[in-house]
Amino acid sequence: MSAIESAWPKYPDYSIELVPFRGLGRAHVGEKLVVESNACLLVRESDHQDQLYFPLGSVDASLLTDSALHTVCPFKGEASYHGLLVDGETLDDAVWFYPEPMEEVAGIDGYVAFDAEAVDVTASVGLGVDDEATVRMPMWGTATELVTLMDVHGGDGRFDAPTHPDPPTGTFFELGWHAHRRNVIEGGQLLGAAIVAAAKTRPDQRVTSAHMAFVSAASFDTPLELIVDARRSGNSLSTFDVMVNQDDKLRATALVMADVGTDDLIRHAVEMPDVAPAEACSRYDFGVLGRETRVVDDAYRVDGDELGPPELFVWTRFAEDPGDQALHQAALAQATTHYSIGAALRAHPGVTEADAHVTVSMGPVNATIAFHDDVDVTQWLLTETRSIWAGRGSTQSQVRVFTADGRLVVSKTVQAMVRAFDRPPEQMGHDHSSAM
């Protein structure tokens, strides 16, 4: 250890956070379970994706092989390695650990991590009896963090939203791999932040609708500024203009309405579509830990040639309560723009979500959301998305959200851009990755 020069004195603001993981971690090679533990560490490091570390004692020791490889991390120390022997095949150097970690990260002593290219590492959090939400590791964040990004702070008409991660990737080192990532926030996150900003401006009223136009792309590694102008602040109804700025440039603008509400004079609603319940549908991993997503009929096409009608039915729920009603609304609004393009592409051969930002430019142009009743994102909610038009480089969708017992709680409309790139993405300096 004495031969390793620690980088901590040079970069005192560098961060490695060892978070006890409140869930279940697993690692598989094919069908073979290598380790399963509810005593993992989520290691959150500046300039890195989140990694899951497992107690060494939980690993199936019969699968471990010796390795002569050693590498050095200037923040953690010297790493040693093991291989994995599974079904007669050896995966060299697939496991690493720090026998004598630096003092700043002493808590990783006795833990191991896995090469995600060779080993399938998943993290799960409980959502109820015999149920869990699972994502692949490494990942970019959790459902709780996603809500935090929309829980803007401030007052008197000015609010700020943090970066993800914080500090931004690349703050301390230029590692190369993240320089080519598509550094763009999903439009639904901006919509959610605008809803929260308006709700905090008039906390005595409930946000009932929001319309947002997406002017230009916003990046996830620079803070957002939201300026709220009360066009009308009434005793029962209020209307707010919300501008979302980044680097002194307008990224999105919204019109948000709030209301004190009243008892029903009349009430009716469309019926919930007759689809399979959440429990009968397959899980889909969107890479956000703590948000369970299930797609009816496995209809979300990332690849493959199977076509269907331009519609998607997606069940979602969150493992943890976001807090007040505005944050529940924001959590639901965040996915507003995503499924509309997926529904449109489902009906057309030769293009899927896998082509997004690779050969096809996709993204929302505007979205409108209306909250008819209070929403609870910790309960199963069905999002029904129907693309009613596609052509001339865009698609238009109608979206409805129902509770599991059939109540309509939210409706939306989304217009999105879908058009071919005029040059390949490598010429534009990025790949197709994105944040949460």
PALOLUM-234259 format. One line per 10 residues: their letters; for each residue x, y, z of N, C-alpha, C. Coordinates in steps of 0.2 Angstrom, whole numbers, plus 5000, padded with zeros to 4 digits. Example, Ala and Ser with C-alpha at 12.3 -4.5 7.8 and 13.67 -1.06 7.14 Angstrom:
% PALOLUM-234259
AS) 5066:4972:5039:5062:4978:5039:5066:4984:5039; 5064:4989:5035:5068:4995:5036:5064:5000:5039
***
This chain:
% PALOLUM-234259
MSAIESAWPK) 5004:4994:5000:5000:5000:5000:5004:5006:5000; 5010:5006:5003:5014:5012:5003:5017:5014:4997; 5017:5010:4992:5019:5012:4985:5014:5015:4981; 5008:5015:4983:5002:5018:4980:5001:5025:4982; 5001:5030:4978:5000:5037:4979:4993:5038:4980; 4990:5040:4985:4983:5042:4986:4982:5049:4983; 4976:5049:4979:4974:5055:4976:4969:5059:4980; 4968:5057:4986:4963:5060:4991:4966:5067:4992; 4972:5068:4994:4975:5075:4995:4974:5080:4989; 4975:5077:4983:4974:5081:4977:4967:5083:4976
YPDYSIELVP) 4963:5078:4977:4955:5079:4975:4951:5078:4982; 4951:5083:4986:4948:5082:4993:4940:5082:4992; 4938:5085:4987:4930:5084:4986:4928:5078:4982; 4933:5074:4980:4931:5068:4977:4926:5064:4982; 4921:5060:4980:4917:5057:4984:4916:5049:4982; 4917:5045:4988:4915:5038:4987:4911:5037:4993; 4904:5035:4992:4899:5034:4997:4898:5027:4997; 4898:5024:5003:4897:5017:5004:4890:5017:5008; 4885:5015:5004:4878:5015:5006:4875:5008:5007; 4874:5006:5014:4871:4999:5015:4864:4999:5010
FRGLGRAHVG) 4864:4994:5006:4859:4993:5002:4853:4989:5005; 4847:4993:5005:4841:4990:5008:4837:4986:5003; 4840:4980:5001:4837:4976:4996:4841:4970:4995; 4840:4966:4989:4843:4960:4988:4847:4961:4982; 4854:4959:4982:4858:4959:4977:4859:4952:4974; 4860:4951:4968:4861:4944:4965:4866:4945:4959; 4870:4940:4958:4875:4939:4952:4874:4933:4949; 4873:4932:4943:4872:4926:4939:4877:4926:4933; 4879:4920:4932:4882:4918:4925:4878:4913:4922; 4874:4916:4917:4869:4912:4914:4864:4910:4919
EKLVVESNAC) 4862:4904:4920:4857:4902:4925:4860:4900:4932; 4867:4901:4932:4870:4899:4938:4871:4905:4943; 4868:4904:4949:4868:4909:4954:4875:4909:4957; 4879:4915:4957:4885:4916:4960:4885:4918:4967; 4880:4923:4968:4880:4926:4975:4873:4929:4975; 4870:4928:4981:4864:4932:4983:4864:4934:4990; 4863:4941:4991:4864:4944:4998:4860:4950:4999; 4857:4950:5005:4854:4956:5008:4858:4961:5012; 4865:4960:5011:4869:4964:5015:4874:4967:5011; 4872:4969:5005:4877:4973:5000:4878:4980:5001
LLVRESDHQD) 4883:4983:4998:4884:4990:4998:4883:4993:4991; 4880:4998:4991:4879:5002:4985:4885:5007:4985; 4890:5006:4981:4896:5011:4981:4895:5016:4975; 4894:5022:4978:4893:5028:4974:4899:5033:4973; 4902:5033:4968:4908:5036:4967:4908:5041:4962; 4911:5047:4963:4912:5052:4958:4915:5049:4952; 4912:5052:4946:4914:5049:4939:4913:5042:4938; 4909:5039:4942:4908:5032:4940:4900:5030:4941; 4898:5025:4938:4891:5023:4939:4891:5019:4945; 4885:5019:4948:4884:5015:4955:4886:5008:4954
QLYFPLGSVD) 4889:5005:4958:4891:4998:4958:4889:4995:4965; 4887:4988:4964:4885:4984:4970:4890:4980:4972; 4892:4980:4978:4897:4976:4981:4894:4971:4986; 4897:4965:4985:4894:4959:4989:4898:4957:4995; 4896:4955:5000:4900:4951:5005:4904:4945:5002; 4910:4945:5003:4914:4939:5000:4911:4933:5003; 4909:4933:5009:4907:4926:5012:4901:4924:5009; 4897:4928:5005:4891:4926:5002:4892:4923:4995; 4898:4924:4993:4899:4921:4986:4900:4914:4986; 4898:4910:4981:4899:4903:4981:4906:4902:4979
ASLLTDSALH) 4910:4900:4985:4917:4899:4984:4920:4894:4979; 4915:4889:4978:4917:4884:4974:4918:4886:4966; 4916:4892:4965:4916:4895:4958:4922:4899:4957; 4925:4901:4963:4931:4906:4962:4937:4903:4960; 4941:4906:4956:4948:4903:4954:4953:4909:4955; 4959:4907:4955:4965:4912:4957:4966:4916:4951; 4969:4922:4952:4971:4927:4947:4977:4930:4949; 4981:4932:4945:4987:4935:4946:4987:4943:4945; 4981:4945:4942:4980:4952:4941:4979:4956:4947; 4982:4962:4947:4982:4967:4952:4981:4974:4948
TVCPFKGEAS) 4977:4978:4950:4976:4985:4947:4976:4990:4953; 4977:4996:4952:4977:5001:4957:4972:5007:4955; 4968:5008:4961:4964:5014:4961:4967:5019:4965; 4968:5025:4963:4971:5030:4968:4966:5032:4974; 4960:5030:4973:4955:5032:4979:4953:5026:4983; 4955:5020:4981:4953:5014:4985:4958:5010:4986; 4964:5010:4982:4969:5005:4984:4971:5000:4978; 4974:4995:4980:4976:4990:4976:4971:4984:4975; 4968:4983:4970:4963:4978:4969:4966:4971:4967; 4964:4966:4970:4965:4959:4968:4959:4956:4964
YHGLLVDGET) 4960:4950:4961:4955:4948:4957:4954:4940:4958; 4948:4938:4956:4947:4931:4955:4944:4930:4948; 4944:4924:4946:4940:4922:4940:4934:4918:4943; 4930:4916:4938:4924:4912:4939:4924:4906:4935; 4923:4900:4938:4923:4894:4934:4916:4891:4934; 4912:4892:4929:4905:4890:4928:4904:4886:4922; 4901:4880:4924:4900:4875:4919:4906:4874:4914; 4912:4873:4917:4918:4871:4913:4921:4877:4910; 4918:4883:4910:4921:4889:4907:4923:4894:4912; 4929:4896:4911:4932:4901:4916:4931:4908:4913
LDDAVWFYPE) 4929:4912:4917:4928:4920:4916:4934:4923:4920; 4939:4925:4916:4945:4927:4919:4944:4934:4922; 4946:4935:4929:4947:4942:4932:4940:4945:4932; 4934:4941:4933:4928:4944:4933:4926:4946:4940; 4930:4945:4945:4928:4947:4952:4934:4952:4954; 4933:4957:4958:4938:4961:4961:4936:4963:4968; 4942:4964:4972:4941:4966:4979:4947:4970:4981; 4947:4973:4987:4952:4977:4989:4954:4974:4996; 4960:4970:4996:4962:4967:5002:4964:4972:5008; 4967:4977:5006:4969:4983:5011:4966:4989:5008
PMEEVAGIDG) 4960:4991:5008:4958:4997:5005:4960:5003:5009; 4960:5009:5006:4963:5015:5009:4958:5017:5015; 4960:5021:5019:4957:5022:5025:4950:5026:5024; 4950:5030:5018:4944:5033:5016:4938:5029:5014; 4940:5022:5012:4935:5018:5010:4936:5011:5014; 4937:5011:5020:4939:5005:5024:4933:5001:5024; 4927:5003:5023:4921:4999:5023:4920:4994:5018; 4924:4995:5012:4923:4990:5007:4928:4983:5008; 4931:4983:5014:4935:4978:5016:4931:4972:5017; 4932:4966:5014:4928:4960:5014:4922:4960:5009
YVAFDAEAVD) 4922:4965:5004:4917:4965:4999:4920:4964:4992; 4916:4961:4988:4919:4960:4981:4914:4963:4976; 4916:4965:4970:4912:4967:4965:4913:4963:4958; 4909:4964:4953:4909:4959:4947:4909:4963:4941; 4913:4961:4936:4913:4964:4930:4906:4963:4926; 4902:4968:4925:4896:4968:4923:4895:4965:4915; 4901:4966:4912:4901:4963:4905:4901:4955:4905; 4903:4952:4910:4904:4945:4911:4899:4942:4915; 4896:4946:4920:4892:4943:4925:4886:4948:4925; 4880:4945:4926:4873:4948:4926:4872:4950:4934
VTASVGLGVD) 4873:4956:4935:4872:4959:4942:4865:4963:4943; 4861:4961:4947:4855:4964:4948:4854:4966:4955; 4850:4972:4956:4848:4974:4963:4840:4974:4963; 4837:4972:4969:4830:4972:4969:4828:4975:4976; 4823:4979:4976:4820:4982:4982:4813:4979:4982; 4810:4978:4989:4804:4975:4990:4798:4980:4988; 4793:4977:4986:4787:4981:4985:4781:4978:4988; 4782:4973:4991:4776:4969:4995:4778:4962:4996; 4773:4958:4998:4775:4951:5000:4776:4948:4993; 4782:4944:4994:4784:4940:4988:4785:4944:4981
DEATVRMPMW) 4786:4951:4982:4787:4955:4976:4792:4959:4976; 4795:4961:4971:4801:4966:4971:4802:4969:4964; 4806:4975:4964:4807:4978:4958:4815:4977:4957; 4817:4975:4951:4824:4973:4950:4826:4977:4944; 4833:4979:4944:4836:4983:4939:4843:4979:4938; 4846:4980:4932:4853:4978:4931:4858:4983:4934; 4864:4981:4936:4869:4985:4938:4875:4984:4933; 4879:4990:4932:4878:4996:4936:4872:5000:4933; 4870:5005:4937:4864:5009:4936:4866:5016:4937; 4861:5021:4935:4862:5028:4935:4859:5031:4941
GTATELVTLM) 4854:5027:4944:4850:5031:4950:4844:5027:4952; 4841:5029:4957:4835:5026:4960:4829:5030:4959; 4823:5027:4960:4817:5031:4960:4817:5037:4965; 4820:5036:4971:4820:5041:4975:4824:5047:4973; 4830:5046:4970:4834:5051:4967:4830:5054:4961; 4827:5051:4957:4823:5054:4952:4818:5059:4954; 4814:5057:4960:4810:5062:4963:4813:5068:4965; 4819:5067:4969:4823:5072:4971:4825:5077:4966; 4827:5075:4960:4829:5079:4955:4823:5084:4953; 4817:5082:4954:4811:5086:4952:4808:5090:4958
DVHGGDGRFD) 4811:5088:4964:4809:5092:4970:4813:5098:4971; 4811:5103:4967:4815:5109:4966:4815:5113:4972; 4820:5117:4973:4821:5121:4979:4821:5129:4978; 4819:5133:4982:4819:5140:4981:4812:5143:4983; 4811:5149:4980:4805:5152:4982:4805:5159:4979; 4799:5163:4980:4798:5170:4977:4799:5169:4969; 4797:5164:4966:4797:5164:4959:4803:5161:4956; 4808:5159:4960:4814:5156:4957:4816:5149:4961; 4817:5144:4957:4818:5138:4960:4824:5135:4956; 4828:5130:4959:4833:5127:4956:4832:5119:4957
APTHPDPPTG) 4835:5115:4952:4835:5108:4952:4842:5106:4951; 4844:5101:4955:4851:5099:4955:4853:5095:4949; 4859:5093:4948:4862:5089:4943:4861:5081:4945; 4862:5077:4940:4863:5070:4942:4868:5067:4937; 4873:5064:4940:4874:5064:4947:4877:5070:4950; 4878:5071:4956:4880:5077:4960:4886:5075:4964; 4892:5077:4962:4894:5082:4957:4893:5078:4950; 4893:5082:4945:4892:5079:4938:4898:5074:4936; 4896:5069:4932:4902:5065:4929:4907:5069:4925; 4913:5068:4927:4918:5071:4923:4921:5077:4927
TFFELGWHAH) 4918:5078:4933:4920:5084:4937:4928:5084:4939; 4930:5078:4940:4937:5077:4943:4942:5074:4937; 4939:5069:4933:4943:5066:4928:4940:5065:4922; 4943:5066:4916:4940:5064:4910:4942:5057:4908; 4937:5053:4910:4938:5046:4909:4937:5043:4902; 4934:5047:4898:4933:5045:4891:4926:5042:4890; 4924:5037:4894:4918:5033:4892:4912:5037:4893; 4912:5042:4897:4906:5046:4898:4906:5052:4893; 4911:5054:4889:4912:5059:4885:4907:5058:4879; 4905:5052:4878:4901:5051:4872:4894:5049:4873
RRNVIEGGQL) 4892:5050:4880:4885:5048:4882:4881:5054:4879; 4875:5052:4878:4870:5057:4876:4867:5061:4882; 4870:5067:4883:4869:5070:4889:4862:5074:4889; 4857:5071:4889:4850:5074:4888:4845:5072:4894; 4842:5076:4897:4837:5075:4902:4830:5073:4898; 4827:5068:4900:4820:5066:4897:4815:5072:4898; 4811:5074:4893:4807:5079:4894:4802:5079:4900; 4800:5073:4902:4795:5072:4907:4798:5074:4914; 4805:5074:4914:4808:5076:4921:4807:5084:4921; 4808:5088:4916:4807:5095:4916:4799:5096:4917
LGAAIVAAAK) 4795:5093:4915:4788:5093:4916:4786:5092:4924; 4789:5087:4926:4788:5086:4934:4791:5091:4938; 4797:5094:4936:4800:5099:4940:4795:5106:4940; 4792:5107:4934:4788:5113:4933:4782:5112:4938; 4779:5106:4938:4773:5105:4942:4775:5106:4949; 4781:5104:4952:4783:5105:4959:4784:5112:4960; 4787:5116:4955:4788:5123:4956:4782:5127:4957; 4777:5125:4953:4770:5129:4954:4767:5127:4960; 4767:5120:4962:4764:5118:4968:4767:5121:4974; 4774:5123:4974:4777:5126:4980:4775:5133:4980
TRPDQRVTSA) 4774:5136:4974:4772:5143:4974:4765:5144:4977; 4760:5139:4976:4754:5140:4979:4752:5133:4983; 4755:5132:4989:4755:5126:4992:4747:5124:4995; 4743:5129:4995:4736:5129:4997:4732:5126:4991; 4735:5125:4985:4731:5123:4979:4734:5117:4976; 4730:5113:4973:4732:5107:4970:4733:5108:4962; 4739:5106:4959:4740:5107:4952:4735:5102:4949; 4732:5105:4944:4726:5101:4940:4728:5100:4933; 4733:5104:4930:4735:5103:4923:4742:5106:4922; 4745:5104:4917:4751:5107:4915:4752:5106:4907
HMAFVSAASF) 4754:5111:4904:4756:5110:4897:4763:5113:4896; 4767:5109:4893:4774:5111:4892:4776:5110:4885; 4780:5115:4882:4783:5115:4876:4791:5114:4877; 4794:5109:4874:4801:5108:4874:4805:5112:4869; 4808:5117:4871:4811:5122:4866:4818:5119:4864; 4822:5117:4869:4829:5114:4867:4831:5109:4872; 4836:5105:4870:4838:5099:4875:4841:5102:4881; 4840:5099:4887:4843:5101:4893:4848:5095:4895; 4854:5097:4898:4858:5091:4900:4857:5090:4907; 4859:5084:4909:4858:5082:4916:4864:5083:4921
DTPLELIVDA) 4870:5086:4918:4875:5088:4922:4876:5095:4924; 4871:5099:4922:4871:5106:4924:4864:5108:4927; 4865:5112:4933:4858:5113:4936:4853:5117:4932; 4847:5116:4934:4841:5119:4930:4839:5125:4935; 4837:5130:4931:4833:5136:4935:4826:5136:4932; 4821:5137:4937:4814:5137:4935:4812:5144:4938; 4809:5148:4933:4806:5154:4935:4799:5154:4934; 4795:5155:4940:4788:5155:4940:4785:5162:4940; 4781:5163:4935:4777:5170:4935:4770:5168:4936; 4767:5171:4941:4760:5170:4942:4755:5174:4938
RRSGNSLSTF) 4753:5171:4932:4749:5175:4928:4742:5177:4931; 4740:5172:4935:4734:5174:4940:4734:5170:4946; 4734:5173:4952:4734:5169:4958:4728:5171:4962; 4723:5166:4961:4717:5168:4964:4715:5164:4970; 4710:5165:4973:4708:5161:4979:4706:5154:4977; 4703:5153:4971:4701:5146:4970:4705:5143:4964; 4707:5148:4959:4710:5145:4953:4717:5150:4952; 4722:5146:4950:4728:5150:4949:4732:5147:4942; 4735:5152:4939:4738:5150:4933:4745:5153:4933; 4750:5148:4931:4757:5150:4932:4761:5149:4925
DVMVNQDDKL) 4765:5154:4923:4770:5152:4918:4776:5150:4921; 4779:5145:4919:4785:5142:4921:4790:5141:4916; 4796:5145:4916:4801:5144:4912:4807:5140:4915; 4809:5135:4911:4815:5131:4913:4821:5133:4909; 4826:5136:4913:4832:5138:4910:4838:5134:4912; 4843:5134:4907:4849:5131:4909:4855:5134:4905; 4860:5136:4909:4866:5140:4906:4863:5147:4902; 4858:5150:4905:4855:5156:4903:4851:5155:4896; 4849:5149:4895:4846:5147:4889:4839:5144:4890; 4834:5146:4887:4827:5143:4888:4827:5136:4885
RATALVMADV) 4825:5131:4890:4825:5124:4888:4818:5122:4887; 4813:5124:4891:4806:5122:4891:4802:5128:4894; 4796:5128:4892:4791:5133:4895:4784:5130:4896; 4781:5131:4902:4775:5128:4904:4770:5132:4906; 4764:5130:4905:4758:5134:4908:4755:5129:4913; 4755:5131:4919:4753:5126:4925:4747:5129:4928; 4741:5125:4929:4735:5128:4933:4734:5124:4939; 4732:5127:4944:4731:5125:4951:4724:5127:4953; 4721:5123:4958:4714:5124:4960:4713:5121:4967; 4709:5125:4971:4707:5122:4978:4703:5116:4978
GTDDLIRHAV) 4699:5115:4972:4694:5110:4972:4688:5111:4975; 4683:5106:4974:4676:5107:4976:4673:5100:4976; 4667:5099:4979:4663:5093:4979:4661:5092:4972; 4659:5086:4970:4657:5084:4964:4650:5087:4963; 4649:5090:4957:4642:5092:4955:4640:5086:4950; 4645:5084:4945:4644:5079:4941:4650:5075:4941; 4650:5069:4939:4656:5064:4938:4655:5059:4933; 4659:5058:4929:4659:5052:4924:4666:5051:4922; 4668:5045:4919:4675:5044:4916:4674:5038:4911; 4679:5038:4907:4679:5032:4902:4681:5026:4906
EMPDVAPAEA) 4680:5020:4903:4682:5014:4907:4689:5012:4905; 4691:5009:4910:4698:5006:4910:4698:5001:4904; 4704:5000:4900:4704:4995:4895:4705:4988:4899; 4702:4983:4895:4702:4976:4898:4709:4973:4896; 4714:4974:4900:4720:4971:4899:4722:4967:4905; 4728:4963:4905:4730:4959:4910:4732:4963:4916; 4731:4960:4922:4733:4964:4928:4741:4964:4929; 4743:4968:4933:4751:4969:4933:4754:4962:4935; 4751:4959:4940:4754:4952:4942:4755:4947:4936; 4751:4948:4931:4752:4943:4925:4756:4946:4920
CSRYDFGVLG) 4759:4951:4921:4764:4954:4915:4771:4954:4917; 4775:4954:4912:4782:4953:4913:4785:4960:4915; 4790:4959:4919:4794:4965:4922:4798:4968:4916; 4799:4974:4916:4804:4978:4911:4808:4982:4915; 4815:4982:4913:4820:4985:4917:4822:4992:4913; 4819:4997:4916:4821:5004:4913:4827:5007:4917; 4830:5003:4921:4836:5005:4925:4835:5010:4930; 4829:5011:4933:4828:5015:4939:4826:5010:4945; 4831:5010:4950:4829:5005:4955:4824:5008:4960; 4819:5004:4961:4814:5006:4966:4807:5008:4962
RETRVVDDAY) 4807:5008:4955:4801:5009:4951:4800:5002:4947; 4795:4999:4949:4793:4993:4945:4789:4994:4939; 4791:4991:4934:4788:4992:4927:4786:4986:4924; 4780:4985:4922:4777:4979:4919:4773:4981:4913; 4775:4977:4907:4772:4979:4901:4767:4973:4899; 4761:4975:4897:4756:4971:4895:4758:4968:4888; 4758:4961:4888:4759:4957:4881:4766:4958:4879; 4771:4960:4883:4778:4962:4881:4778:4966:4875; 4774:4971:4875:4773:4975:4869:4779:4980:4867; 4783:4982:4872:4788:4987:4871:4794:4984:4867
RVDGDELGPP) 4794:4987:4861:4799:4984:4856:4806:4988:4857; 4811:4984:4859:4818:4987:4859:4821:4984:4853; 4820:4978:4851:4822:4975:4845:4818:4970:4843; 4819:4967:4837:4815:4962:4834:4810:4965:4829; 4806:4960:4826:4802:4962:4820:4794:4961:4822; 4793:4959:4828:4786:4958:4830:4782:4965:4830; 4777:4965:4826:4773:4972:4825:4766:4971:4829; 4763:4977:4830:4757:4977:4834:4754:4983:4833; 4748:4984:4835:4744:4991:4835:4749:4996:4839; 4748:5002:4837:4752:5008:4840:4749:5010:4847
ELFVWTRFAE) 4750:5005:4851:4748:5006:4858:4752:5002:4863; 4752:5005:4869:4756:5002:4874:4752:5002:4881; 4752:4997:4885:4749:4997:4891:4754:4995:4896; 4756:4999:4901:4761:4999:4905:4759:5000:4912; 4761:4995:4917:4759:4995:4924:4766:4998:4927; 4765:5003:4932:4771:5005:4936:4769:5006:4943; 4773:5006:4948:4773:5008:4955:4780:5009:4958; 4780:5013:4963:4786:5015:4966:4786:5011:4973; 4792:5010:4975:4793:5006:4981:4793:5011:4987; 4794:5017:4986:4794:5022:4992:4790:5027:4990
DPGDQALHQA) 4786:5030:4995:4782:5036:4995:4786:5042:4994; 4785:5045:4988:4789:5051:4986:4787:5057:4991; 4782:5057:4994:4780:5063:4999:4773:5066:4998; 4773:5073:4997:4767:5076:4996:4764:5075:4989; 4758:5077:4987:4754:5075:4981:4758:5078:4975; 4761:5084:4976:4765:5087:4970:4771:5082:4968; 4774:5079:4972:4779:5074:4971:4777:5068:4968; 4771:5065:4970:4767:5060:4967:4766:5062:4959; 4763:5068:4958:4762:5070:4952:4768:5070:4947; 4773:5073:4950:4779:5074:4946:4782:5067:4944
ALAQATTHYS) 4782:5062:4949:4784:5055:4948:4780:5052:4942; 4774:5053:4942:4770:5051:4936:4771:5054:4930; 4772:5061:4930:4773:5065:4924:4779:5063:4921; 4784:5061:4925:4791:5060:4922:4791:5055:4916; 4786:5050:4916:4786:5045:4911:4781:5047:4905; 4779:5053:4906:4773:5056:4901:4776:5055:4894; 4782:5057:4892:4784:5057:4885:4787:5051:4883; 4789:5046:4887:4793:5041:4885:4788:5036:4881; 4783:5034:4883:4779:5028:4880:4776:5030:4873; 4775:5037:4872:4772:5039:4866:4775:5037:4860
IGAALRAHPG) 4782:5038:4860:4786:5036:4854:4786:5028:4854; 4787:5025:4859:4787:5017:4859:4780:5015:4856; 4775:5018:4858:4768:5015:4855:4768:5016:4847; 4770:5022:4845:4770:5024:4838:4775:5019:4834; 4781:5017:4837:4785:5013:4833:4783:5006:4833; 4779:5004:4837:4777:4997:4838:4773:4995:4831; 4770:4999:4828:4766:4998:4822:4771:4998:4815; 4777:4999:4816:4781:5000:4810:4787:4996:4809; 4788:4992:4804:4794:4988:4803:4800:4992:4802; 4806:4989:4804:4812:4992:4803:4815:4998:4807
VTEADAHVTV) 4811:4999:4813:4813:5004:4817:4810:5003:4824; 4814:5003:4830:4812:5002:4836:4815:5007:4841; 4814:5006:4847:4817:5010:4852:4825:5010:4852; 4827:5004:4850:4834:5003:4850:4838:5008:4845; 4834:5011:4840:4836:5015:4835:4836:5023:4838; 4833:5024:4844:4833:5030:4846:4839:5033:4847; 4841:5039:4845:4847:5043:4845:4853:5040:4842; 4851:5034:4838:4856:5031:4834:4856:5032:4827; 4850:5030:4824:4848:5032:4817:4842:5036:4817; 4838:5037:4822:4832:5041:4822:4832:5046:4828
SMGPVNATIA) 4831:5052:4826:4830:5057:4831:4823:5057:4834; 4823:5056:4841:4816:5055:4844:4816:5060:4850; 4811:5063:4852:4810:5067:4857:4803:5071:4857; 4801:5073:4863:4795:5076:4864:4795:5083:4861; 4790:5086:4858:4789:5093:4856:4785:5096:4861; 4779:5093:4863:4775:5096:4869:4771:5091:4872; 4769:5092:4878:4765:5088:4882:4760:5091:4886; 4754:5088:4887:4749:5091:4892:4747:5086:4896; 4746:5087:4903:4744:5082:4908:4739:5085:4912; 4733:5082:4913:4728:5084:4918:4727:5079:4923
FHDDVDVTQW) 4727:5081:4930:4726:5077:4935:4719:5078:4938; 4715:5072:4937:4708:5072:4938:4707:5071:4946; 4711:5066:4948:4710:5065:4956:4718:5064:4958; 4718:5063:4965:4725:5062:4968:4728:5056:4965; 4734:5056:4965:4738:5049:4962:4742:5047:4968; 4743:5040:4968:4747:5037:4973:4752:5032:4969; 4758:5034:4968:4762:5031:4963:4765:5024:4967; 4764:5023:4973:4766:5017:4977:4761:5012:4975; 4755:5013:4972:4750:5008:4970:4751:5007:4963; 4749:5001:4960:4749:5000:4953:4745:5005:4949
LLTETRSIWA) 4748:5008:4944:4744:5012:4940:4745:5010:4933; 4740:5010:4929:4741:5007:4922:4741:5014:4917; 4746:5014:4913:4746:5019:4908:4745:5017:4901; 4739:5019:4899:4737:5017:4892:4739:5023:4887; 4743:5021:4882:4746:5025:4877:4744:5023:4870; 4740:5027:4867:4738:5026:4860:4741:5031:4855; 4745:5029:4850:4747:5034:4845:4742:5035:4840; 4739:5041:4840:4733:5041:4835:4735:5044:4828; 4742:5046:4828:4744:5049:4821:4752:5048:4821; 4754:5047:4815:4762:5047:4814:4763:5049:4807
GRGSTQSQVR) 4767:5054:4806:4768:5056:4799:4772:5063:4799; 4775:5065:4794:4778:5071:4793:4783:5073:4799; 4786:5067:4801:4791:5068:4806:4789:5068:4813; 4783:5067:4815:4780:5067:4821:4775:5062:4823; 4773:5061:4829:4768:5057:4831:4764:5060:4837; 4757:5059:4837:4753:5062:4842:4750:5056:4846; 4750:5057:4853:4747:5051:4857:4742:5054:4862; 4737:5050:4863:4733:5051:4869:4734:5046:4874; 4735:5048:4880:4737:5044:4886:4732:5045:4892; 4731:5039:4895:4726:5039:4901:4729:5035:4906
VFTADGRLVV) 4728:5037:4912:4731:5033:4918:4726:5031:4923; 4725:5024:4924:4720:5021:4928:4723:5018:4935; 4719:5018:4940:4721:5014:4946:4720:5007:4944; 4722:5002:4949:4721:4995:4948:4713:4994:4948; 4710:4998:4952:4702:4996:4953:4698:5000:4947; 4702:5003:4942:4698:5005:4936:4697:5013:4936; 4699:5017:4941:4697:5024:4941:4702:5028:4937; 4700:5032:4932:4704:5036:4928:4706:5042:4933; 4713:5043:4933:4715:5048:4938:4719:5054:4934; 4722:5052:4928:4726:5056:4924:4725:5055:4917
SKTVQAMVRA) 4725:5061:4913:4725:5060:4905:4730:5065:4903; 4733:5063:4897:4738:5067:4894:4738:5067:4886; 4741:5071:4883:4742:5071:4876:4749:5073:4875; 4752:5070:4870:4760:5071:4869:4761:5071:4861; 4764:5076:4859:4767:5077:4852:4774:5076:4852; 4777:5071:4848:4784:5069:4848:4787:5070:4841; 4793:5071:4841:4797:5071:4835:4800:5064:4833; 4799:5061:4827:4802:5055:4825:4804:5056:4818; 4811:5057:4817:4814:5058:4810:4821:5055:4810; 4823:5054:4804:4829:5051:4803:4835:5056:4804
FDRPPEQMGH) 4841:5054:4806:4846:5058:4807:4849:5059:4800; 4852:5065:4799:4855:5067:4792:4862:5064:4792; 4865:5062:4798:4872:5059:4798:4872:5055:4804; 4876:5050:4804:4877:5045:4810:4879:5048:4816; 4877:5045:4822:4879:5048:4828:4886:5049:4830; 4890:5044:4827:4897:5045:4829:4900:5051:4826; 4897:5054:4820:4899:5060:4818:4897:5066:4822; 4892:5065:4826:4890:5070:4830:4893:5070:4837; 4897:5065:4838:4901:5065:4845:4898:5061:4850; 4892:5057:4849:4889:5054:4855:4886:5047:4853
DHSSAM) 4885:5043:4858:4881:5037:4857:4874:5038:4859; 4870:5032:4860:4863:5033:4862:4861:5032:4869; 4866:5032:4873:4865:5032:4880:4861:5038:4883; 4858:5037:4889:4855:5043:4892:4854:5042:4899; 4852:5047:4903:4851:5046:4910:4845:5043:4912; 4843:5044:4918:4837:5040:4920:4831:5043:4916
***
